[in-house]
Amino acid sequence: MTDVFFMERDPYAPIRHCYPVSKVLYHGKSPYQEIMVVESPHFGKVLILDGVAQCDERFEFIYHEFMAHVPLYAHPNPQDVLIIGGGDGGVLREVLKHPEVKRAVLVDIDKEVIEVSKKFLPTMACSFDDPRAIVINEDGYKYIQDYEGEFDVIIVDSTDPVGFAHVLTTEEFFKYVYRALKEDGIYVGQTESIHYHVEIVRRVQKALRKVFPIVDLYTAVIPGYAGYWWTMSIASKKYPVREPSREVTVSTKLYSADMHRYAFLPESFYQRILNGDYSF
Ligand code: AG3
């Protein structure tokens, strides 16, 4: 074991994760953020943006599978998919496992995250050369404003809602998402943990409810994110989301039809979170 550690700077969590580091593989600064890739004995390579661990080789599959397959299987025929953020390529890899997908547009503001991921995280950034992948380096908040009725599924794989990522959790943004979706489209975004970030979860859920007729919350346990019990907010124009709408055939490590159902919170707990009477 090494004596060198990386201490995470999670903007909202009341604790700090500390990763043993055997090697710093990359450390740089893009116009948008500080980018780091370290090798940690238990986790493998870890991508760190502005001091916050985004994904690690060991457990990234959990987050990426649930971000991609819950909306894609709730939808009966997802052909056009938009990913905002997700420059490490993990969500893109999962999205492109669906043969129905004809086009996956990935809009990440920071080109350097994609470059660094291609170089150091090849198991995640392995699908950028797929002919169905289109990569655009632009601000997702601006990009989405140009589209109407274009996408079946929109996935927002953003950093925590601070700085340039904050607008991606506002009602104004969700109105653009609604417009950019086809008339039966589905949105998903990562919305932090239940116990350390419940106010953020509630705020985003309320904003989504102002815009979409069907809004729900599902969760996955992510060992690398402080708070662990991580939430994903989903909103749909037409299809119910708690069940897969077609047979699950893609190969995964954790996602499956019964895990899809299990990921959604029981109604009573969900209502407590929404109403603000889950306090501790
Ligand atoms: N994006 C969301 C990471 C949020 C982590 N936040 C935290 N630990 N406070 C992950 C990018 C993976 N593609």
Boltz pocket constraint, residues with backbone or C-beta under 6 A from the ligand:
constraints:
  - pocket:
      binder: B
      contacts: [[A, 10], [A, 11], [A, 13], [A, 52], [A, 53], [A, 54], [A, 55], [A, 63], [A, 86], [A, 87], [A, 88], [A, 89], [A, 90], [A, 91], [A, 157], [A, 158], [A, 159], [A, 160], [A, 190], [A, 224], [A, 225], [A, 226]]
      max_distance: 6.0
